Amino acid sequence: MQNLLYGFSVIASPSCMLWIVVGTLLGLFIGALPGVGPAAGCALLLSATYKMDSIPAICLMISLYMAAMYGGSISSVVLSVPGSGAAVATIQDGAPMARAGYPGKALGYSLTASTIGGIIGCIVLSMLTAPLAILCLKLSDPEVFLIVTFGLLSVSAVSSTTVPKTMLSILMGLLMATVGLDTFTGAARYCKGVPALYDGFETVSILIGMFAISEVLKMATAKKQERVMPLREGLSTKLSWKEIRHIFPTSVWSALVGVIVGIVPALGGGTAAWLTYTTAKRRSKHPETFGKGEPIGIAAPEAANNAVVGGALIPFITLGIPGSEVIAVVSSALIMHGIQPGPSVINNHPDLVYGMFACLFLATILMYVFGRYTTALWARLLTLPDYVLCVFVLFFGIVGSYASRGQIFDVWVTLIFGLVWFFIDKVGFSKAAFILSYILAYLFESKFRRSLTISQGSFAIFVNRPFCVIMLALIVITFVGGAINKRRKKKQAI
């Protein structure tokens, strides 16, 4: 509580408060737009944070992330089209309730559960981060290298794509991150005499290309379908105390599940939402009501996907490992400001860390307040044609990629990478695996090379320490277990 109060004193400045409000409103808007999602929203804003101070910049992105997780349910309810992958499960009961004439009630359940999930995620984040960071400070280079390896391989175990494609995505991310000057020797790697590549690919350009440009191409090439007109009446999100009490227990345990899921890299809100939805249906005394407008079916996934935000920040702060795609974008913002996420960040930048906790808590409260009074506005904005949205995203994507370093080269990187990823995504490669490996590549390479330097080239350093043996066992269990589970599901499907 003392640390959280200190965090509130950090963000009490007018600039931080302004950017939290702006981030929350932008998050609601971006989350409500089908197909955009929080990752694309944060990627588009990444270049804008370059000239901001680090704390307001992180406040902007964290508040956008939190609000966009709820915002995705708006289009799920009023359009029956998910605003993001995390909101797909909400459609199952949110859309039927809306079509029955109660869209406001559906959004009210979603907003209330999202707020409960966000608050619980913030509480767990505040309680666990400092003790885990102290533990992580005692780890040396070999242990950190194996933890990063575990984080990367865990993506392959839980990814919806095949293991080979996920592994190739990881290798592509690691390979692209090697472009530039070697931090150990200063030698140029894969630069081919292009001066702009000596600093490597600009992370902003890569992220905008992956999350924004490729999504524009998807929308532009998608088959034209008749869009369901959004509901305009009955959009009040007010709930009675009886209705809140009905969903409260489910929201609490779903939020705890969401935090745990968020800690595991790349699982994300979609996994947490479906896991809690199916669990809630299995535990219900009346499972036949699910899919027909059951309030519990809305509350469970929404509480979980908002709690994922707090959970995903735990490995990010303590180990420097992003827990989700959006946190990977946030990580890039910190790195641009010269701050390397990891266990030492609490000692070196306590104002940033505790300010982040307070920002997350305040953004959750503002999400509820703004959600109560602006949800009807976002629902009406869903009539925005796809071609207008494509032009909007494309324009800000190009401006953002150029603004990061002021080089036309970065714009070409954004456009080319967006086009390439558009085709790569069609064949089933993992976006989460690529971006996490790209962000973690420096930590992965530096810890590995330092470990071998300490051991004078001996790989025994990775097996002669107790914690290293534990991590190796977890890596084997996770990777092999995930592969076996996928093969079993494939056989069952056949």
C-alpha positions as CSV (number, residue, x, y, z in Angstrom):
1,M,0.0,0.0,0.0
2,Q,2.9,2.3,0.8
3,N,4.4,1.7,-2.6
4,L,1.1,2.2,-4.3
5,L,0.6,5.6,-2.5
6,Y,4.1,6.5,-3.7
7,G,3.1,5.6,-7.2
8,F,0.1,8.0,-7.0
9,S,2.4,10.8,-5.9
10,V,4.5,10.1,-9.0
11,I,1.6,10.3,-11.5
12,A,0.0,13.3,-9.7
13,S,1.5,15.7,-12.2
14,P,-0.8,17.3,-14.8
15,S,1.0,15.7,-17.7
16,C,0.6,12.1,-16.4
17,M,-3.1,12.7,-15.5
18,L,-3.7,14.1,-19.0
19,W,-2.1,11.2,-20.8
20,I,-3.9,8.6,-18.6
21,V,-7.2,10.2,-19.5
22,V,-6.2,10.4,-23.2
23,G,-5.0,6.8,-23.1
24,T,-8.2,5.5,-21.6
25,L,-10.4,7.3,-24.1
26,L,-8.3,6.1,-27.0
27,G,-8.3,2.6,-25.6
28,L,-12.1,2.6,-25.5
29,F,-12.3,3.9,-29.1
30,I,-9.5,1.6,-30.5
31,G,-10.8,-1.5,-28.6
32,A,-14.3,-0.9,-30.0
33,L,-13.1,-0.9,-33.6
34,P,-13.2,-4.4,-35.1
35,G,-9.8,-5.8,-36.1
36,V,-7.6,-3.0,-34.6
37,G,-7.0,-4.0,-31.0
38,P,-4.6,-2.7,-28.3
39,A,-1.4,-4.0,-29.9
40,A,-2.0,-2.0,-33.1
41,G,-3.1,1.0,-31.0
42,C,0.0,1.0,-28.9
43,A,2.2,0.5,-32.0
44,L,0.7,3.5,-33.7
45,L,1.4,5.6,-30.6
46,L,4.9,4.3,-30.1
47,S,6.6,7.0,-32.1
48,A,4.6,9.7,-30.3
49,T,6.1,8.7,-27.0
50,Y,9.7,9.2,-28.2
51,K,9.8,12.8,-27.2
52,M,7.7,12.4,-24.0
53,D,9.1,11.7,-20.6
54,S,9.2,8.0,-19.8
55,I,6.5,8.0,-17.1
56,P,3.8,9.9,-19.1
57,A,4.7,7.7,-22.1
58,I,4.2,4.5,-20.1
59,C,1.0,5.9,-18.5
60,L,-0.4,6.6,-22.0
61,M,0.3,3.0,-23.3
62,I,-0.8,1.2,-20.1
63,S,-4.1,3.1,-19.8
64,L,-4.8,2.4,-23.5
65,Y,-4.1,-1.3,-23.0
66,M,-6.4,-1.6,-20.1
67,A,-9.3,0.3,-21.7
68,A,-9.0,-1.4,-25.0
69,M,-9.5,-4.8,-23.3
70,Y,-13.0,-3.7,-22.3
71,G,-13.5,-1.7,-25.5
72,G,-13.3,-5.0,-27.5
73,S,-16.6,-6.1,-25.9
74,I,-18.5,-3.1,-27.3
75,S,-18.4,-4.3,-30.9
76,S,-18.8,-7.9,-29.7
77,V,-22.1,-6.9,-28.1
78,V,-23.6,-4.4,-30.5
79,L,-22.1,-5.8,-33.8
80,S,-21.5,-9.5,-33.0
81,V,-17.9,-8.8,-34.3
82,P,-15.1,-9.0,-31.7
83,G,-12.9,-5.9,-31.4
84,S,-10.0,-8.1,-30.5
85,G,-9.1,-11.8,-30.0
86,A,-9.7,-11.4,-26.3
87,A,-13.3,-10.4,-26.9
88,V,-14.3,-13.4,-29.0
89,A,-15.6,-15.4,-26.0
90,T,-17.8,-12.4,-25.0
91,I,-19.8,-12.7,-28.2
92,Q,-21.2,-16.1,-27.0
93,D,-23.6,-14.5,-24.5
94,G,-23.1,-10.8,-25.1
95,A,-24.6,-10.8,-28.6
96,P,-27.7,-12.9,-27.7
97,M,-28.4,-10.6,-24.7
98,A,-28.1,-7.6,-27.0
99,R,-30.4,-9.1,-29.7
100,A,-32.9,-9.9,-26.9
101,G,-33.2,-6.1,-26.4
102,Y,-30.7,-5.6,-23.6
103,P,-27.4,-4.4,-25.1
104,G,-26.9,-1.9,-22.3
105,K,-27.2,-4.7,-19.7
106,A,-24.6,-6.9,-21.6
107,L,-22.2,-4.0,-21.8
108,G,-22.9,-3.2,-18.1
109,Y,-21.9,-6.8,-17.1
110,S,-18.8,-6.5,-19.3
111,L,-17.8,-3.2,-17.9
112,T,-18.3,-4.2,-14.3
113,A,-16.5,-7.5,-14.6
114,S,-13.6,-5.8,-16.6
115,T,-13.3,-3.3,-13.7
116,I,-13.2,-6.0,-11.1
117,G,-10.6,-7.9,-13.1
118,G,-8.4,-4.9,-13.7
119,I,-8.4,-4.0,-10.0
120,I,-7.5,-7.5,-8.9
121,G,-4.8,-7.7,-11.5
122,C,-3.4,-4.4,-10.2
123,I,-3.5,-5.7,-6.5
124,V,-1.7,-8.9,-7.4
125,L,0.9,-7.0,-9.5
126,S,1.6,-4.6,-6.6
127,M,2.0,-7.5,-4.1
128,L,4.2,-9.8,-6.2
129,T,6.5,-7.6,-8.2
130,A,8.8,-6.4,-5.5
131,P,9.4,-9.8,-3.8
132,L,9.9,-11.5,-7.2
133,A,12.3,-8.7,-8.3
134,I,14.4,-9.3,-5.2
135,L,14.6,-13.0,-6.0
136,C,15.5,-12.3,-9.6
137,L,18.4,-10.0,-8.6
138,K,20.0,-13.1,-7.1
139,L,20.0,-14.8,-10.5
140,S,23.1,-14.8,-12.6
141,D,23.5,-14.8,-16.4
142,P,23.0,-18.6,-17.0
143,E,19.8,-18.6,-15.0
144,V,18.4,-15.6,-16.8
145,F,19.3,-17.1,-20.2
146,L,17.4,-20.2,-19.4
147,I,14.4,-18.2,-18.1
148,V,14.3,-16.3,-21.4
149,T,14.6,-19.6,-23.3
150,F,11.7,-21.0,-21.2
151,G,9.7,-18.0,-22.0
152,L,10.3,-18.3,-25.8
153,L,9.7,-22.1,-25.8
154,S,6.5,-21.8,-23.8
155,V,5.1,-19.8,-26.7
156,S,5.4,-22.9,-28.9
157,A,3.7,-25.0,-26.3
158,V,0.6,-22.9,-26.1
159,S,0.4,-21.3,-29.5
160,S,-2.5,-22.1,-31.7
161,T,-0.2,-22.7,-34.7
162,T,1.9,-25.8,-35.2
163,V,5.2,-26.2,-33.3
164,P,7.4,-26.0,-36.4
165,K,5.8,-22.8,-37.5
166,T,6.0,-21.3,-34.1
167,M,9.7,-22.2,-33.8
168,L,10.4,-20.7,-37.2
169,S,8.6,-17.5,-36.0
170,I,10.9,-17.5,-33.0
171,L,14.0,-18.0,-35.2
172,M,12.9,-15.2,-37.6
173,G,12.6,-12.8,-34.7
174,L,16.0,-13.7,-33.3
175,L,17.6,-13.4,-36.7
176,M,16.1,-10.0,-37.5
177,A,17.3,-8.7,-34.1
178,T,21.0,-9.6,-35.0
179,V,21.0,-7.0,-37.8
180,G,23.3,-4.1,-36.8
181,L,26.5,-3.6,-34.8
182,D,27.5,-6.4,-32.5
183,T,27.3,-5.0,-29.0
184,F,30.3,-7.2,-27.9
185,T,32.7,-6.7,-30.8
186,G,31.3,-3.7,-32.7
187,A,31.4,-5.7,-36.0
188,A,28.6,-5.0,-38.5
189,R,26.2,-7.9,-39.0
190,Y,24.0,-8.2,-42.1
191,C,24.2,-4.5,-42.8
192,K,25.4,-4.8,-46.4
193,G,26.9,-1.3,-46.3
194,V,23.6,0.4,-45.5
195,P,24.3,3.0,-42.8
196,A,20.7,3.0,-41.6
197,L,21.1,-0.6,-40.6
198,Y,24.0,-0.1,-38.2
199,D,21.6,0.5,-35.4
200,G,19.4,-2.4,-36.5
201,F,15.9,-2.3,-37.7
202,E,13.9,0.4,-35.9
203,T,11.6,-1.4,-33.5
204,V,8.8,1.1,-34.2
205,S,8.9,0.3,-37.9
206,I,8.7,-3.4,-37.3
207,L,5.8,-3.1,-34.8
208,I,3.7,-0.7,-36.9
209,G,4.3,-2.9,-40.0
210,M,3.2,-6.1,-38.1
211,F,0.3,-4.7,-36.2
212,A,-1.0,-1.9,-38.3
213,I,-0.1,-2.3,-42.0
214,S,-0.8,-6.0,-42.1
215,E,-4.2,-5.4,-40.5
216,V,-5.0,-2.7,-43.1
217,L,-4.2,-5.2,-45.9
218,K,-6.4,-7.8,-44.2
219,M,-9.3,-5.4,-44.0
220,A,-8.7,-4.2,-47.6
221,T,-8.7,-7.8,-49.0
222,A,-11.4,-9.3,-46.8
223,K,-14.6,-10.5,-48.5
224,K,-17.2,-7.9,-48.3
225,Q,-19.9,-9.0,-45.9
226,E,-23.0,-7.2,-44.9
227,R,-22.3,-5.5,-41.6
228,V,-24.8,-5.8,-38.9
229,M,-26.0,-2.3,-38.0
230,P,-25.1,-1.4,-34.5
231,L,-27.8,-1.1,-31.9
232,R,-28.6,2.5,-30.9
233,E,-31.2,2.0,-28.2
234,G,-31.0,0.6,-24.7
235,L,-27.3,1.3,-24.3
236,S,-27.3,2.3,-20.7
237,T,-24.7,0.3,-18.8
238,K,-26.2,0.8,-15.3
239,L,-26.6,-2.4,-13.2
240,S,-28.5,-3.0,-10.0
241,W,-26.6,-4.2,-6.9
242,K,-28.4,-7.5,-7.2
243,E,-27.0,-7.9,-10.8
244,I,-23.5,-7.0,-9.6
245,R,-23.7,-9.5,-6.7
246,H,-24.7,-12.1,-9.2
247,I,-21.5,-11.8,-11.2
248,F,-19.1,-10.8,-8.5
249,P,-17.8,-14.3,-7.3
250,T,-17.3,-15.4,-10.9
251,S,-15.5,-12.1,-11.7
252,V,-13.1,-12.6,-8.8
253,W,-12.0,-16.2,-9.6
254,S,-11.9,-15.4,-13.3
255,A,-9.6,-12.4,-12.6
256,L,-7.2,-14.6,-10.6
257,V,-7.1,-17.1,-13.5
258,G,-6.5,-14.2,-15.8
259,V,-3.5,-13.0,-13.7
260,I,-1.9,-16.5,-13.8
261,V,-2.5,-16.8,-17.5
262,G,-1.0,-13.3,-18.0
263,I,2.2,-14.3,-16.3
264,V,2.9,-16.9,-18.9
265,P,4.4,-15.2,-22.0
266,A,2.2,-15.0,-25.1
267,L,-0.9,-16.7,-23.6
268,G,-2.8,-13.4,-23.6
269,G,-6.4,-12.4,-23.0
270,G,-7.9,-14.7,-25.6
271,T,-6.7,-17.8,-23.8
272,A,-7.8,-16.5,-20.4
273,A,-11.2,-15.5,-21.8
274,W,-12.0,-18.9,-23.3
275,L,-10.5,-20.8,-20.3
276,T,-12.7,-19.0,-17.8
277,Y,-15.8,-19.1,-20.1
278,T,-15.6,-22.9,-20.4
279,T,-14.9,-23.3,-16.7
280,A,-17.8,-21.1,-15.8
281,K,-20.1,-23.1,-18.0
282,R,-18.8,-26.4,-16.6
283,R,-19.3,-25.1,-13.0
284,S,-22.8,-23.7,-13.6
285,K,-25.9,-25.4,-12.3
286,H,-27.6,-24.3,-15.5
287,P,-25.1,-24.7,-18.3
288,E,-28.0,-24.7,-20.9
289,T,-28.4,-20.9,-20.4
290,F,-24.9,-20.3,-21.8
291,G,-25.0,-19.0,-25.3
292,K,-28.4,-17.5,-24.8
293,G,-27.5,-14.3,-22.9
294,E,-26.1,-15.7,-19.6
295,P,-24.6,-12.8,-17.5
296,I,-21.9,-15.2,-16.0
297,G,-20.9,-16.0,-19.6
298,I,-20.1,-12.3,-20.2
299,A,-18.5,-11.6,-16.8
300,A,-16.1,-14.5,-16.8
301,P,-14.1,-13.8,-20.0
302,E,-14.2,-10.0,-19.4
303,A,-12.8,-10.2,-15.9
304,A,-10.1,-12.5,-17.1
305,N,-8.9,-10.6,-20.1
306,N,-8.6,-7.3,-18.1
307,A,-6.7,-9.1,-15.3
308,V,-4.3,-10.4,-17.9
309,V,-2.9,-6.8,-18.1
310,G,-1.6,-6.9,-14.5
311,G,-0.4,-10.4,-14.9
312,A,1.5,-9.7,-18.1
313,L,3.4,-6.8,-16.3
314,I,4.8,-9.1,-13.6
315,P,7.4,-11.0,-15.8
316,F,8.0,-7.8,-17.7
317,I,9.1,-5.9,-14.7
318,T,10.8,-8.6,-12.8
319,L,12.6,-10.4,-15.7
320,G,12.3,-8.1,-18.7
321,I,10.1,-10.8,-20.4
322,P,6.9,-9.3,-21.9
323,G,3.9,-11.3,-20.9
324,S,1.9,-10.3,-24.0
325,E,2.2,-8.7,-27.5
326,V,1.1,-5.4,-26.1
327,I,3.6,-5.5,-23.3
328,A,6.3,-6.2,-25.9
329,V,5.3,-2.9,-27.5
330,V,5.4,-1.2,-24.1
331,S,8.9,-2.7,-23.7
332,S,10.0,-1.0,-26.9
333,A,8.8,2.4,-25.5
334,L,11.0,1.9,-22.4
335,I,14.0,0.8,-24.4
336,M,13.6,3.9,-26.5
337,H,13.9,5.9,-23.3
338,G,17.1,4.1,-22.3
339,I,15.4,1.9,-19.7
340,Q,16.1,-1.9,-19.8
341,P,13.2,-3.8,-18.2
342,G,14.3,-6.4,-15.6
343,P,14.8,-7.0,-11.9
344,S,17.1,-3.9,-11.5
345,V,14.5,-1.5,-12.8
346,I,12.8,-1.3,-9.4
347,N,16.0,-0.2,-7.8
348,N,17.1,2.1,-10.6
349,H,13.7,3.5,-11.5
350,P,11.3,3.0,-8.6
351,D,9.2,6.0,-9.6
352,L,8.5,4.4,-13.0
353,V,7.6,1.0,-11.6
354,Y,5.3,2.3,-8.8
355,G,3.9,5.0,-11.1
356,M,3.0,2.1,-13.4
357,F,1.1,0.4,-10.6
358,A,-0.8,3.5,-9.8
359,C,-1.5,4.3,-13.4
360,L,-3.0,0.8,-13.9
361,F,-5.3,1.3,-10.9
362,L,-6.4,4.8,-12.0
363,A,-6.9,3.7,-15.6
364,T,-9.2,0.9,-14.4
365,I,-11.3,3.4,-12.5
366,L,-11.4,5.8,-15.4
367,M,-12.3,3.0,-17.7
368,Y,-15.4,2.3,-15.6
369,V,-16.4,6.0,-15.4
370,F,-15.8,6.7,-19.1
371,G,-17.3,3.4,-20.0
372,R,-20.5,4.3,-18.2
373,Y,-21.0,7.5,-20.0
374,T,-19.3,7.1,-23.4
375,T,-20.1,3.5,-24.4
376,A,-23.2,4.7,-26.4
377,L,-20.9,7.1,-28.3
378,W,-18.4,4.3,-29.2
379,A,-21.3,2.1,-30.3
380,R,-22.6,4.7,-32.7
381,L,-19.1,5.2,-34.1
382,L,-19.0,1.6,-35.3
383,T,-20.8,2.7,-38.4
384,L,-17.4,4.0,-39.6
385,P,-16.8,2.4,-43.0
386,D,-13.8,0.0,-43.4
387,Y,-12.1,2.1,-46.1
388,V,-12.1,5.2,-43.7
389,L,-10.5,3.0,-41.0
390,C,-7.9,1.7,-43.4
391,V,-6.9,5.2,-44.5
392,F,-6.8,6.3,-40.9
393,V,-4.5,3.5,-39.7
394,L,-2.3,3.7,-42.8
395,F,-1.8,7.4,-42.5
396,F,-0.8,7.3,-38.8
397,G,1.3,4.2,-39.4
398,I,3.4,5.9,-42.0
399,V,3.7,9.1,-40.0
400,G,4.6,7.1,-36.9
401,S,7.4,5.1,-38.6
402,Y,8.9,8.3,-40.1
403,A,8.7,10.3,-36.8
404,S,10.7,7.7,-34.8
405,R,14.0,8.6,-36.5
406,G,13.1,11.0,-39.3
407,Q,14.2,8.6,-42.0
408,I,12.3,7.5,-45.2
409,F,14.2,4.2,-44.8
410,D,12.0,3.3,-41.8
411,V,8.8,4.0,-43.7
412,W,9.9,1.5,-46.4
413,V,10.8,-1.0,-43.7
414,T,7.3,-0.5,-42.3
415,L,5.5,-1.0,-45.6
416,I,7.6,-3.9,-46.8
417,F,7.5,-5.7,-43.4
418,G,3.7,-5.2,-43.2
419,L,3.3,-6.6,-46.7
420,V,5.6,-9.6,-46.0
421,W,3.9,-10.3,-42.7
422,F,0.5,-10.2,-44.4
423,F,1.5,-13.2,-46.4
424,I,3.4,-14.9,-43.6
425,D,0.3,-14.6,-41.4
426,K,-1.8,-16.3,-44.0
427,V,0.3,-19.5,-43.8
428,G,-0.1,-19.7,-40.0
429,F,3.1,-18.3,-38.5
430,S,2.9,-17.0,-34.9
431,K,2.9,-13.2,-34.5
432,A,3.3,-13.5,-30.7
433,A,6.3,-15.8,-31.1
434,F,8.0,-13.4,-33.6
435,I,7.5,-10.2,-31.6
436,L,8.5,-11.7,-28.2
437,S,11.7,-13.3,-29.7
438,Y,12.5,-10.0,-31.4
439,I,12.1,-8.0,-28.2
440,L,14.0,-10.6,-26.1
441,A,16.8,-11.2,-28.6
442,Y,19.2,-8.9,-26.9
443,L,18.7,-10.4,-23.5
444,F,18.8,-13.9,-25.0
445,E,22.1,-13.3,-26.8
446,S,23.9,-11.2,-24.2
447,K,23.2,-13.6,-21.3
448,F,24.3,-16.6,-23.4
449,R,27.6,-15.0,-24.5
450,R,28.3,-13.7,-21.0
451,S,27.7,-17.1,-19.5
452,L,30.2,-18.7,-22.0
453,T,32.7,-16.0,-21.2
454,I,32.4,-16.7,-17.5
455,S,32.8,-20.4,-18.0
456,Q,35.6,-19.9,-20.6
457,G,33.5,-21.6,-23.3
458,S,32.2,-24.5,-21.3
459,F,28.5,-25.4,-21.6
460,A,28.6,-27.1,-18.2
461,I,27.7,-23.7,-16.6
462,F,24.1,-24.4,-17.7
463,V,23.8,-27.7,-15.9
464,N,25.9,-27.4,-12.8
465,R,23.7,-25.0,-10.9
466,P,20.5,-26.1,-9.1
467,F,18.3,-23.4,-10.6
468,C,19.6,-24.1,-14.1
469,V,18.7,-27.8,-13.7
470,I,15.2,-26.9,-12.6
471,M,14.8,-24.5,-15.6
472,L,16.1,-27.1,-18.0
473,A,13.6,-29.6,-16.7
474,L,10.7,-27.1,-17.1
475,I,11.8,-26.4,-20.6
476,V,11.8,-30.1,-21.5
477,I,8.4,-30.7,-19.8
478,T,6.8,-27.6,-21.4
479,F,8.1,-28.2,-24.9
480,V,7.5,-32.0,-25.0
481,G,4.2,-31.8,-23.1
482,G,2.9,-29.1,-25.5
483,A,3.9,-31.1,-28.6
484,I,2.2,-34.2,-27.2
485,N,-1.0,-32.3,-26.3
486,K,-1.2,-30.8,-29.8
487,R,-0.7,-34.1,-31.5
488,R,-3.4,-35.6,-29.3
489,K,-5.9,-32.8,-30.2
490,K,-5.0,-33.3,-33.8
491,K,-5.8,-37.0,-33.6
492,Q,-9.1,-36.3,-31.8
493,A,-10.1,-33.8,-34.5
494,I,-9.5,-36.5,-37.2
